[in-house]
Amino acid sequence: MIELAGITQSFGGTRVLDGVSLAVPDRGRVVITGPSGSGKTTLLRIIAGLEAPDAGTVRINGKIASDPAIRIPPADRGIGFVFQNAALWPHLTVAGNIRFALHDHPAIDAAARIDELLDRMSIRHLKDRYPGGISGGEARRVALARALAPCPSWLLLDEPLTNIDDELKEDLLVLIDETARSAGSGIVYVTHNRREAAAIAKTSFICRDGVILPA
């Protein structure tokens, strides 16, 4: 379970999140929508450990991940994160980018996991290419594979299908759904797109004026 209690965050004197509380059950799925600048991405980054809240507590799978005295590193939170852009390492091949998420796995186990994900994402033919030599849609598949590589408890997605054409978007939504189910990962999905929201989860919230409300 992800449990947020009293999460507050300000930037430059502007209150972005104001005492946000939210609970997502094990293997649950929620979508967070809201206007630009409403705090959606900040909330996701706080869950992942990429930002430290000014106040409040984050619990993940029953353990405190963030509070005034504790901040567990992102790599130790059981989280896979997919950013708005693919955010691939340009100096690593497709396989190398996925391998990066398996840094603590034995080489043989990592190689098997990479091959499994390459097949699932239908990108085996891209294994030895670099990010500069693949399309935007292919890069999103690599980013998703990298996030799923260590079999995270939670998959956090921050508008992952921005600037993707509708046909490819439908394919990737199915892929996100199927791979998350296969891995047993819960999902917290941030988007502006209502169609994406409906495809991912039945439960949605809207972030507005620093608070989270049922959509």
The 8 nearest C-alpha neighbors of each residue, nearest first, counted from 0:
[[1, 25, 24, 60, 23, 59, 2, 61],
 [2, 0, 59, 23, 22, 58, 60, 24],
 [1, 3, 22, 58, 57, 21, 0, 59],
 [2, 4, 57, 20, 21, 56, 22, 58],
 [3, 5, 20, 56, 55, 6, 19, 2],
 [4, 6, 18, 55, 19, 20, 7, 56],
 [7, 5, 55, 18, 19, 54, 4, 52],
 [8, 6, 17, 16, 18, 54, 53, 52],
 [9, 7, 16, 53, 52, 15, 14, 6],
 [8, 10, 14, 13, 15, 12, 11, 16],
 [11, 9, 13, 12, 14, 8, 15, 16],
 [12, 10, 13, 9, 14, 15, 8, 53],
 [11, 13, 10, 9, 14, 15, 8, 16],
 [14, 12, 9, 10, 11, 15, 8, 16],
 [13, 15, 9, 16, 8, 12, 17, 10],
 [16, 14, 209, 9, 38, 8, 13, 17],
 [17, 15, 209, 7, 8, 14, 38, 210],
 [16, 18, 7, 209, 19, 210, 14, 6],
 [17, 19, 5, 6, 7, 16, 20, 210],
 [18, 20, 6, 5, 210, 17, 211, 4],
 [21, 19, 4, 3, 5, 18, 6, 22],
 [20, 22, 3, 2, 19, 4, 23, 211],
 [23, 21, 2, 1, 3, 24, 0, 20],
 [22, 24, 1, 0, 27, 2, 25, 21],
 [25, 23, 0, 27, 26, 22, 1, 28],
 [24, 26, 0, 27, 185, 23, 1, 60],
 [27, 185, 25, 184, 24, 183, 28, 186],
 [28, 26, 185, 24, 25, 23, 186, 29],
 [29, 27, 186, 200, 185, 187, 26, 202],
 [28, 30, 202, 187, 203, 200, 186, 188],
 [29, 31, 203, 188, 189, 187, 196, 204],
 [32, 30, 189, 204, 205, 203, 188, 190],
 [33, 31, 205, 190, 191, 189, 206, 204],
 [32, 34, 206, 205, 207, 37, 191, 35],
 [35, 33, 37, 36, 32, 207, 191, 206],
 [36, 34, 37, 33, 38, 39, 191, 40],
 [35, 37, 38, 34, 39, 15, 40, 33],
 [36, 38, 207, 35, 34, 206, 39, 208],
 [37, 39, 41, 15, 36, 40, 42, 16],
 [40, 38, 42, 41, 37, 206, 43, 189],
 [39, 41, 43, 42, 38, 44, 157, 189],
 [42, 40, 44, 38, 43, 39, 45, 50],
 [41, 43, 45, 39, 40, 44, 38, 46],
 [42, 44, 40, 46, 45, 41, 47, 39],
 [45, 43, 49, 47, 41, 46, 42, 50],
 [44, 46, 50, 48, 42, 47, 43, 49],
 [47, 45, 43, 44, 48, 42, 57, 49],
 [48, 46, 44, 45, 49, 73, 43, 78],
 [49, 47, 73, 45, 50, 46, 44, 72],
 [48, 50, 44, 47, 45, 73, 51, 46],
 [51, 49, 45, 48, 44, 52, 41, 47],
 [50, 52, 45, 48, 53, 49, 65, 70],
 [53, 51, 54, 8, 7, 50, 6, 45],
 [52, 54, 8, 7, 51, 55, 9, 6],
 [55, 53, 7, 52, 6, 67, 5, 8],
 [56, 54, 6, 5, 4, 66, 7, 52],
 [55, 57, 66, 4, 65, 3, 6, 58],
 [58, 56, 3, 65, 64, 2, 63, 66],
 [57, 59, 63, 2, 62, 64, 1, 61],
 [60, 58, 1, 61, 62, 0, 64, 63],
 [61, 59, 0, 62, 1, 58, 25, 152],
 [60, 62, 59, 58, 0, 63, 1, 2],
 [63, 61, 58, 59, 60, 64, 57, 65],
 [62, 64, 58, 65, 57, 59, 61, 66],
 [63, 65, 71, 58, 57, 70, 62, 59],
 [66, 64, 70, 57, 69, 56, 63, 71],
 [65, 67, 56, 69, 68, 55, 57, 70],
 [68, 66, 69, 54, 65, 55, 56, 53],
 [67, 69, 66, 70, 65, 56, 63, 64],
 [70, 68, 66, 65, 67, 71, 64, 63],
 [69, 71, 65, 64, 72, 66, 68, 48],
 [70, 72, 64, 65, 69, 75, 73, 76],
 [73, 71, 74, 75, 48, 70, 76, 64],
 [74, 72, 48, 75, 76, 47, 71, 49],
 [73, 75, 72, 76, 77, 78, 71, 48],
 [74, 76, 73, 72, 77, 71, 78, 64],
 [77, 75, 78, 73, 74, 72, 71, 64],
 [78, 76, 151, 152, 75, 153, 74, 79],
 [77, 79, 153, 151, 76, 154, 152, 80],
 [78, 80, 146, 154, 151, 155, 147, 153],
 [81, 79, 155, 146, 156, 154, 82, 78],
 [82, 80, 156, 157, 155, 159, 142, 143],
 [81, 83, 157, 84, 159, 85, 156, 80],
 [84, 82, 159, 158, 157, 161, 85, 81],
 [85, 83, 82, 86, 159, 139, 161, 81],
 [84, 86, 139, 142, 87, 138, 82, 83],
 [87, 85, 84, 88, 82, 142, 83, 81],
 [88, 86, 85, 89, 96, 130, 142, 138],
 [87, 89, 91, 90, 96, 86, 130, 92],
 [90, 88, 91, 130, 87, 129, 131, 92],
 [89, 91, 88, 92, 129, 130, 87, 95],
 [92, 90, 95, 89, 88, 96, 129, 93],
 [93, 91, 129, 95, 128, 94, 127, 96],
 [92, 94, 126, 96, 95, 128, 129, 127],
 [95, 93, 126, 97, 92, 96, 98, 127],
 [96, 94, 92, 98, 91, 93, 97, 99],
 [95, 97, 99, 93, 98, 94, 91, 92],
 [96, 98, 145, 94, 99, 95, 100, 144],
 [97, 99, 95, 101, 100, 96, 94, 102],
 [100, 98, 96, 97, 101, 102, 95, 145],
 [99, 101, 98, 102, 97, 145, 148, 149],
 [102, 100, 98, 104, 99, 103, 149, 109],
 [103, 101, 99, 104, 100, 98, 105, 109],
 [102, 104, 101, 105, 100, 109, 106, 99],
 [105, 103, 101, 102, 109, 106, 108, 107],
 [106, 104, 108, 107, 109, 103, 102, 101],
 [105, 107, 109, 108, 110, 104, 111, 102],
 [108, 106, 110, 109, 105, 111, 104, 112],
 [109, 107, 111, 105, 110, 106, 112, 104],
 [108, 110, 112, 106, 111, 107, 104, 105],
 [111, 109, 113, 107, 112, 108, 106, 114],
 [110, 112, 114, 108, 109, 113, 115, 107],
 [113, 111, 115, 109, 114, 110, 116, 108],
 [114, 112, 110, 116, 115, 111, 117, 109],
 [113, 115, 117, 111, 112, 116, 118, 110],
 [116, 114, 112, 118, 113, 117, 111, 119],
 [117, 115, 119, 113, 118, 114, 144, 120],
 [118, 116, 123, 114, 122, 120, 119, 115],
 [117, 119, 121, 116, 115, 120, 123, 114],
 [118, 120, 116, 121, 117, 115, 122, 178],
 [119, 121, 117, 118, 122, 116, 140, 144],
 [122, 120, 118, 119, 117, 123, 124, 116],
 [121, 123, 117, 125, 124, 120, 118, 126],
 [124, 122, 117, 125, 126, 118, 121, 114],
 [123, 125, 122, 126, 127, 121, 117, 128],
 [126, 124, 128, 123, 122, 127, 93, 133],
 [125, 127, 94, 93, 123, 124, 128, 92],
 [128, 126, 92, 125, 93, 94, 129, 124],
 [129, 127, 92, 125, 126, 93, 132, 130],
 [128, 130, 92, 131, 132, 93, 91, 89],
 [131, 129, 132, 89, 133, 128, 87, 93],
 [132, 130, 129, 133, 89, 128, 134, 90],
 [131, 133, 130, 129, 128, 134, 125, 138],
 [134, 132, 130, 131, 137, 138, 135, 129],
 [135, 133, 137, 136, 138, 132, 131, 130],
 [136, 134, 138, 137, 139, 133, 163, 85],
 [135, 137, 139, 138, 134, 140, 163, 167],
 [136, 138, 140, 134, 139, 135, 133, 141],
 [137, 139, 135, 141, 140, 136, 85, 134],
 [140, 138, 142, 136, 85, 141, 137, 143],
 [141, 139, 143, 137, 138, 142, 144, 120],
 [140, 142, 144, 138, 139, 143, 145, 137],
 [143, 141, 139, 145, 140, 85, 144, 138],
 [142, 144, 140, 146, 141, 145, 139, 147],
 [145, 143, 141, 147, 142, 146, 148, 116],
 [144, 146, 97, 142, 148, 143, 147, 100],
 [147, 145, 79, 143, 144, 80, 148, 142],
 [146, 148, 144, 150, 145, 149, 79, 143],
 [147, 149, 145, 150, 146, 144, 100, 97],
 [148, 150, 151, 147, 101, 100, 146, 79],
 [151, 149, 147, 148, 182, 152, 184, 183],
 [152, 150, 77, 78, 153, 149, 79, 184],
 [151, 153, 184, 77, 78, 185, 150, 183],
 [154, 152, 185, 184, 78, 151, 186, 79],
 [153, 155, 79, 186, 78, 80, 185, 184],
 [156, 154, 80, 187, 186, 188, 79, 81],
 [157, 155, 81, 188, 159, 80, 189, 158],
 [156, 158, 189, 82, 159, 83, 81, 188],
 [159, 157, 190, 83, 189, 160, 161, 156],
 [160, 158, 83, 157, 161, 156, 82, 81],
 [161, 159, 163, 158, 162, 168, 83, 139],
 [160, 162, 163, 159, 158, 83, 84, 190],
 [163, 161, 160, 164, 135, 159, 165, 168],
 [164, 162, 160, 161, 168, 165, 167, 136],
 [165, 163, 167, 166, 168, 162, 160, 161],
 [164, 166, 168, 167, 169, 163, 170, 162],
 [167, 165, 169, 168, 164, 170, 163, 171],
 [166, 168, 170, 169, 165, 164, 171, 163],
 [167, 169, 165, 171, 166, 170, 163, 164],
 [168, 170, 172, 166, 167, 171, 165, 173],
 [171, 169, 167, 173, 168, 172, 174, 166],
 [170, 172, 174, 168, 173, 169, 175, 167],
 [171, 173, 175, 169, 174, 170, 168, 176],
 [174, 172, 176, 170, 171, 175, 177, 169],
 [173, 175, 171, 177, 172, 176, 178, 170],
 [176, 174, 172, 178, 173, 177, 179, 171],
 [175, 177, 173, 174, 179, 178, 172, 180],
 [178, 176, 174, 180, 179, 175, 173, 181],
 [177, 179, 181, 180, 175, 176, 174, 182],
 [178, 180, 184, 182, 181, 176, 177, 183],
 [181, 179, 183, 177, 178, 182, 176, 184],
 [180, 182, 178, 179, 183, 177, 184, 176],
 [183, 181, 179, 184, 180, 150, 178, 151],
 [184, 182, 180, 181, 179, 26, 185, 152],
 [185, 183, 152, 153, 179, 182, 26, 154],
 [184, 26, 186, 153, 27, 28, 154, 152],
 [187, 185, 28, 154, 153, 155, 188, 29],
 [186, 188, 155, 29, 30, 28, 156, 154],
 [187, 189, 30, 156, 155, 186, 31, 157],
 [188, 190, 31, 157, 158, 30, 32, 156],
 [191, 189, 158, 192, 32, 188, 31, 157],
 [192, 190, 32, 193, 33, 189, 34, 158],
 [191, 193, 190, 195, 194, 196, 32, 158],
 [194, 192, 196, 195, 197, 191, 190, 32],
 [195, 193, 197, 196, 192, 198, 199, 191],
 [194, 196, 198, 192, 193, 197, 199, 190],
 [195, 197, 193, 194, 199, 198, 30, 200],
 [196, 198, 194, 195, 199, 200, 193, 201],
 [199, 197, 195, 196, 200, 194, 172, 201],
 [200, 198, 196, 197, 195, 176, 201, 172],
 [201, 199, 202, 28, 29, 197, 198, 196],
 [200, 202, 197, 203, 199, 29, 28, 196],
 [203, 201, 29, 200, 30, 28, 204, 213],
 [202, 204, 30, 29, 214, 31, 213, 201],
 [205, 203, 213, 214, 31, 212, 30, 32],
 [204, 206, 32, 33, 214, 212, 31, 211],
 [205, 207, 211, 33, 210, 37, 32, 39],
 [208, 206, 37, 209, 210, 33, 205, 211],
 [207, 209, 210, 37, 206, 15, 16, 17],
 [208, 210, 16, 17, 15, 207, 37, 38],
 [209, 211, 207, 19, 208, 206, 17, 16],
 [212, 210, 206, 205, 19, 204, 207, 213],
 [211, 213, 205, 204, 214, 206, 210, 207],
 [214, 212, 204, 205, 203, 211, 202, 206],
 [213, 204, 205, 203, 212, 32, 202, 31]]
